[in-house]
């Protein structure tokens, strides 16, 4: 008899307390990731049977160590009460509070809290507070994408097949995008042994790590010299697929390649051509299908975005890879379609040379520069950037050096001895090499010739003026003697 009475008292007491303490539940609607620049509305829902006192929105900053108030509502200055028929009757009201950000910026990324305070039904002096939070994720589409060749400009390899690396650089994205390569519009099947890495250091550290990575990757090697075709073919299995060399075999092949190159350099004689020399092609045997290796790495930028890089490395074959279209494509949640950058591998051919001034005279400063190249139908420029080297056929340059690297050759105060000299411009990149020659014609300078005559005339007049005192002295001596 006592236990049921006690239970009834507990239930009655709990109901009384619930009526006097009040009821408050706060929740914030979840949000998907928001693209920077788009508008967004934060919505806070709260359910209560008490009287609303205050609503406040806060943004959590400094890694959670501080809060910044962005919106507040105080019912003391803007009251809104609901008329209740029975004060003792429990009535639950649902409220909404929204905060609109018209143009989301990257600084708006973070945690937001909605704090709600109500007055208890039993006592207006008693304040009940509850809160809810949400994380706003701001995503930023990539700002730029570009494709470059590693270690450019680089010379053309005549006797050894070398690795070639394309670097795709994507900046200004948050989060980091996914990067992949295509060749001639088809997705490249990469060798599945690479791993992603995240770097925080400088670009110099990244480049050194990339070099170490490229050394650790073992690519199938072709032959180094056309005198060792049989040995190169023996390195392939019966199916025609390349096999990997062991270290001792690799060293022996490289030594053989160096000996072969020395023999060929010794037997080469240089002539004086008048026109463009034909392009050079490699003297080594290459396998049919190369193996592509890809490495991805990321680096945090100072503005909160990420810089992503992807490197595609393979054994270059100039006969097959020339005029090949490579594209780097990027997928990102802030993009409606992939973002891409593409390049066409092109060997330099037919450099167009120009001379300024067109009619050089003795004493002028002559500039010989490369104005462009002959391009195929699918290429807009020579890629990778060619290495340009200037030499003088049969002698040294005007400053005494054997060669000059750069897009322009400057000859200051050309003498008459350079008339008829032949200058060679060698343009090369890993896909090929070509030579173009130009003959320098130096005309006489009338100003220098007139200046020389005037100098001779002045010297003659000065000489005559010097002889006059001597003649007068001799005449005076003769008069004294007589």
C-alpha positions in Angstrom: 0.0 0.0 0.0 2.9 2.3 0.8 4.8 1.6 -2.4 2.0 2.6 -4.9 1.5 5.8 -2.9 5.2 6.6 -3.1 5.2 6.0 -6.9 2.2 8.3 -7.4 4.0 11.0 -5.4 7.1 10.7 -7.5 5.2 11.0 -10.8 3.2 14.0 -9.5 6.4 15.7 -8.4 8.2 15.1 -11.8 5.2 16.5 -13.7 5.2 19.6 -11.4 8.9 20.2 -11.9 8.6 19.8 -15.7 5.9 22.5 -15.7 8.0 24.9 -13.7 11.4 24.3 -15.2 10.4 24.6 -18.8 11.2 22.6 -21.9 13.9 23.5 -24.6 15.4 21.6 -27.5 17.8 23.3 -30.0 19.0 21.8 -33.4 20.7 23.3 -36.4 19.9 22.1 -40.0 22.9 20.4 -41.6 24.5 21.9 -44.7 26.3 20.5 -47.7 29.7 21.9 -48.8 29.2 25.5 -50.1 31.1 26.9 -53.1 32.9 30.1 -52.3 30.9 33.1 -53.5 27.5 31.4 -53.2 24.8 32.5 -50.7 24.0 30.3 -47.7 21.4 30.4 -44.9 22.1 29.0 -41.5 18.9 27.7 -39.8 18.4 27.1 -36.1 15.3 25.3 -34.8 14.3 25.2 -31.2 11.2 23.8 -29.5 10.1 25.1 -26.1 7.1 25.7 -23.8 8.7 28.7 -22.2 9.1 32.3 -23.1 11.9 33.2 -25.6 14.5 35.5 -24.0 17.5 35.6 -26.4 19.0 34.1 -29.5 22.7 34.5 -30.4 24.8 33.1 -33.2 28.5 32.7 -32.8 31.4 31.8 -35.1 34.1 29.7 -33.5 37.5 31.2 -34.4 41.2 30.7 -33.5 40.9 26.9 -33.6 38.1 26.9 -31.0 39.8 29.2 -28.5 37.5 32.1 -29.1 33.9 32.9 -30.4 32.7 35.9 -32.4 29.1 37.0 -32.1 27.6 37.5 -35.6 23.8 37.9 -34.7 21.7 38.4 -31.6 18.0 38.8 -30.8 16.9 40.1 -27.4 13.2 39.9 -26.5 13.5 42.8 -24.0 13.8 45.3 -26.9 11.7 43.3 -29.4 9.1 41.3 -27.4 7.0 38.6 -29.0 4.8 36.7 -26.6 2.2 34.2 -27.4 -1.2 34.5 -25.5 -1.9 31.3 -23.6 -5.4 30.4 -22.4 -4.2 28.4 -19.4 -0.9 29.2 -17.8 -0.7 25.7 -16.3 -1.4 24.1 -19.7 1.8 22.7 -21.3 2.1 24.3 -24.8 5.2 23.5 -27.0 6.0 26.2 -29.6 8.5 25.7 -32.5 10.7 28.6 -33.4 13.2 29.3 -36.3 16.2 31.6 -36.4 18.1 32.1 -39.7 21.3 33.9 -40.5 22.0 34.5 -44.2 25.5 35.0 -45.6 25.0 36.6 -49.1 28.5 35.7 -50.4 30.4 33.0 -48.7 34.2 33.6 -48.4 36.9 31.2 -47.4 37.2 32.9 -44.0 33.6 31.8 -43.3 34.7 28.2 -43.1 34.3 26.8 -39.6 32.0 26.0 -36.8 28.8 28.0 -36.0 26.8 27.8 -32.8 23.2 28.8 -32.1 22.5 29.7 -28.5 18.9 30.1 -27.2 17.8 31.3 -23.9 14.2 31.1 -22.5 12.5 32.2 -19.3 11.0 29.4 -17.3 7.2 29.3 -17.0 7.3 29.1 -13.3 9.7 32.0 -12.8 10.7 34.7 -15.3 13.9 35.2 -13.4 15.0 31.6 -14.1 16.9 31.4 -17.5 17.3 28.1 -19.4 20.0 28.0 -22.1 20.6 25.4 -24.8 22.7 25.4 -28.0 23.4 23.6 -31.2 26.3 23.7 -33.6 27.1 23.1 -37.3 30.2 23.0 -39.4 30.2 25.1 -42.5 32.5 23.7 -45.2 33.6 26.2 -47.9 35.1 24.6 -51.0 37.1 26.6 -53.6 37.4 25.5 -57.3 40.9 25.4 -58.7 42.2 28.8 -59.7 44.7 27.7 -62.3 46.0 24.6 -64.1 49.1 24.3 -66.2 51.4 21.6 -67.7 55.1 21.9 -67.8 58.1 19.7 -68.7 60.5 18.9 -65.9 64.1 19.9 -66.3 63.4 22.1 -69.3 65.1 23.2 -71.5 66.9 19.9 -72.0 69.2 18.7 -74.9 68.3 16.0 -77.4 69.8 12.6 -76.6 71.3 11.0 -79.7 72.6 7.7 -78.2 70.5 7.0 -75.1 66.8 6.8 -74.4 65.9 8.9 -71.4 63.0 9.5 -69.1 60.6 12.3 -69.8 58.3 13.9 -67.1 55.3 16.1 -67.5 54.2 18.1 -64.4 50.6 19.1 -63.9 50.3 22.0 -61.4 46.9 22.9 -59.9 46.7 25.8 -57.5 44.0 27.5 -55.4 41.7 24.5 -54.7 40.1 23.4 -51.5 40.0 20.5 -50.9 42.8 19.1 -53.1 41.5 18.0 -56.5 42.0 14.6 -58.2 44.4 14.9 -61.2 44.8 12.4 -64.1 46.4 12.4 -67.5 45.1 11.6 -71.0 47.0 10.9 -74.3 45.2 11.8 -77.5 41.9 11.9 -75.6 42.2 8.5 -73.9 42.9 7.9 -70.3 46.5 6.8 -69.6 46.8 3.4 -67.9 49.4 4.2 -65.3 51.7 1.8 -63.5 50.0 1.0 -60.2 52.9 1.4 -57.8 52.8 5.1 -56.9 51.6 6.6 -53.6 50.3 10.0 -52.8 52.4 12.3 -50.5 51.7 15.5 -48.7 54.4 18.1 -48.4 54.6 21.1 -46.2 58.1 22.3 -47.0 59.3 24.5 -49.8 59.4 23.7 -53.5 63.1 23.0 -53.4 62.5 20.1 -51.0 59.8 18.8 -53.2 62.0 18.9 -56.3 64.7 16.9 -54.5 62.2 14.3 -53.3 60.9 14.0 -56.9 64.5 13.4 -58.1 64.9 10.6 -55.6 61.6 9.1 -56.6 62.5 9.1 -60.3 65.8 7.3 -59.5 63.9 4.6 -57.6 61.6 3.8 -60.5 63.0 1.2 -62.9 61.9 1.7 -66.4 62.6 -0.6 -69.3 65.6 0.5 -71.2 66.2 0.6 -74.9 69.6 0.3 -76.6 72.1 3.0 -76.4 73.8 2.7 -79.8 72.9 1.4 -83.3 76.0 -0.7 -83.2 74.5 -2.9 -80.5 71.1 -3.7 -82.0 71.5 -7.4 -81.4 72.2 -6.9 -77.7 69.2 -4.6 -77.4 66.9 -7.2 -79.0 68.2 -9.8 -76.6 66.9 -7.7 -73.7 63.3 -8.4 -74.9 61.4 -11.6 -74.3 59.8 -13.6 -77.1 56.6 -11.7 -76.8 58.4 -8.4 -77.6 58.0 -7.0 -74.1 60.9 -5.2 -72.6 62.7 -6.8 -69.6 64.3 -4.9 -66.7 68.1 -4.8 -66.5 70.1 -5.7 -63.5 72.5 -3.1 -62.1 75.6 -4.7 -63.6 73.9 -5.0 -67.0 72.8 -1.4 -66.9 76.4 -0.2 -66.1 77.8 -2.3 -69.0 75.3 -0.9 -71.4 76.0 2.7 -70.3 79.7 2.2 -70.7 79.2 0.8 -74.1 77.0 3.8 -75.0 79.7 6.2 -73.9 82.4 4.4 -75.9 80.1 4.4 -79.0 79.4 8.1 -78.6 83.1 8.9 -78.3 83.9 7.0 -81.5 81.2 8.7 -83.4 82.3 12.2 -82.1 85.8 11.5 -83.2 84.8 10.4 -86.7 82.5 13.5 -87.3 83.9 16.2 -89.5 82.3 19.7 -89.6 81.5 21.4 -92.9 80.2 24.9 -93.7 76.7 24.4 -95.0 74.7 27.3 -96.6 71.2 26.1 -95.7 69.3 24.4 -93.0 70.7 21.0 -91.9 68.3 18.1 -91.7 66.9 17.0 -88.4 68.6 14.4 -86.3 66.9 11.3 -85.1 67.9 9.0 -82.2 70.3 6.1 -82.8 68.7 3.7 -80.3 66.0 1.1 -80.3 62.8 1.7 -78.3 60.2 -0.7 -77.2 56.6 -0.5 -78.5 54.5 0.5 -75.5 56.0 2.5 -72.7 55.2 2.2 -69.0 53.7 5.3 -67.4 54.4 6.2 -63.8 52.5 8.8 -61.9 53.2 10.4 -58.6 50.9 12.8 -56.7 51.7 15.2 -54.0 50.1 18.2 -52.3 51.3 21.3 -50.5 49.3 23.7 -48.3 49.3 27.3 -49.5 49.2 30.3 -47.2 45.6 31.3 -48.1 44.1 28.1 -46.9 44.0 26.4 -50.3 46.0 23.5 -51.6 48.6 23.2 -54.4 48.4 19.8 -56.1 51.0 18.4 -58.5 51.0 15.2 -60.6 54.0 13.9 -62.4 53.8 11.6 -65.4 57.0 9.9 -66.3 57.8 7.5 -69.1 60.6 6.4 -71.5 60.4 8.9 -74.3 60.3 7.8 -77.9 60.6 10.7 -80.3 59.3 8.8 -83.3 56.1 7.9 -81.5 55.7 10.8 -79.1 56.2 13.6 -81.5 52.9 15.4 -82.2 51.2 13.5 -79.4 48.6 15.4 -77.4 48.8 15.1 -73.6 46.2 16.6 -71.4 45.9 17.0 -67.6 42.4 17.0 -66.3 41.1 17.9 -62.8 37.9 16.8 -61.0 36.7 18.9 -58.1 33.4 19.0 -56.2 33.2 22.8 -56.9 33.4 22.2 -60.7 30.4 21.1 -62.8 32.8 19.7 -65.4 36.5 18.7 -65.5 39.1 21.4 -65.8 41.9 20.7 -68.2 45.2 21.9 -69.7 46.8 20.3 -72.7 50.1 20.4 -74.6 51.4 18.9 -77.8 54.9 17.4 -77.8 56.7 19.0 -80.7 60.3 18.7 -81.9 61.8 22.0 -83.1 62.1 22.5 -86.8 62.8 25.3 -89.2 63.8 28.1 -86.9 63.0 31.5 -88.4 66.0 33.8 -87.9 66.0 37.6 -88.2 68.9 40.1 -88.2 68.6 43.7 -86.8 69.6 45.9 -88.5 68.8 44.2 -91.8 71.9 45.9 -93.4 74.6 45.8 -90.8 77.5 48.3 -91.1 80.9 48.2 -89.5 80.6 49.3 -85.9 76.9 48.5 -85.5 75.5 46.3 -82.8 73.9 43.3 -84.6 71.2 41.2 -83.0 70.4 37.8 -84.5 67.3 36.2 -82.9 64.8 33.4 -83.3 61.4 34.7 -84.3 59.6 31.3 -84.4 59.5 27.8 -85.7 57.7 25.8 -88.4 54.8 24.1 -86.7 52.6 21.1 -87.6 48.8 21.3 -88.0 48.1 20.3 -84.4 50.8 22.3 -82.6 50.6 25.9 -81.5 54.2 26.1 -80.1 57.3 24.0 -79.7 57.0 22.0 -76.4 59.0 21.4 -74.4 60.8 24.7 -74.6 63.8 24.3 -76.9 67.4 24.8 -75.9 69.0 27.4 -78.3 72.7 27.5 -78.8 74.7 29.8 -81.1 78.1 29.0 -82.6 80.3 30.5 -85.3 81.3 28.1 -88.1 85.0 27.8 -88.3 85.9 30.1 -85.4 84.9 31.7 -82.1 82.3 34.2 -81.4 83.1 37.9 -81.3 83.7 37.8 -77.5 86.0 34.9 -77.8 83.6 32.2 -76.5 82.8 29.0 -78.3 79.0 29.2 -77.9 76.2 31.3 -76.6 72.9 30.0 -75.1 69.7 32.0 -75.5 67.1 33.1 -77.9 69.2 36.0 -79.2 72.9 36.5 -80.2 74.2 40.0 -79.7 77.3 41.1 -81.6 78.5 44.5 -80.4 80.6 46.8 -82.7 81.0 44.3 -85.5 84.3 44.7 -87.3 84.8 44.3 -91.1 86.5 40.9 -90.5 83.1 39.4 -89.7 81.8 40.0 -93.2 80.7 36.7 -94.7 80.9 34.8 -91.4 78.5 31.9 -90.9 76.6 31.6 -87.6 74.8 28.4 -86.6 71.7 28.2 -84.4 71.0 24.8 -82.9 67.5 24.3 -81.5 66.9 21.1 -79.6 64.6 19.5 -77.1 64.1 15.9 -76.0 62.1 15.1 -79.2 64.7 16.3 -81.7 67.3 18.7 -82.9 67.7 21.0 -85.9 70.4 23.4 -87.1 69.8 26.7 -89.1 72.6 28.8 -90.5 72.7 32.5 -91.4 75.5 34.4 -93.1 76.4 37.9 -91.8 77.0 40.6 -94.4 78.8 43.6 -93.1 78.8 46.8 -95.2 81.2 49.7 -95.0 80.2 52.5 -92.7 80.3 55.9 -94.5 80.5 57.8 -91.2 83.5 55.9 -90.1 85.1 56.3 -93.5 84.5 60.1 -93.5 85.8 60.3 -90.0 89.0 58.6 -91.1 89.5 61.0 -93.9 88.9 64.0 -91.7 91.4 62.5 -89.2 94.0 62.2 -91.9 93.4 65.8 -93.1 93.8 67.2 -89.6 97.0 65.3 -89.2 98.3 66.7 -92.4 97.4 70.3 -91.5 99.0 69.8 -88.1 102.1 68.5 -89.7 102.3 71.6 -92.0 101.9 73.9 -89.1 104.8 72.2 -87.3 107.1 72.6 -90.4 106.5 76.4 -90.6 108.5 77.4 -87.5 111.4 75.2 -88.6 111.4 76.8 -92.0 111.5 80.3 -90.5 114.3 79.3 -88.2 116.4 78.0 -91.1 115.7 81.3 -93.0 116.9 83.4 -90.1 120.1 81.4 -89.7 120.9 81.8 -93.4 120.4 85.6 -93.2 122.8 85.8 -90.2 125.5 84.0 -92.1 125.3 86.3 -95.0 
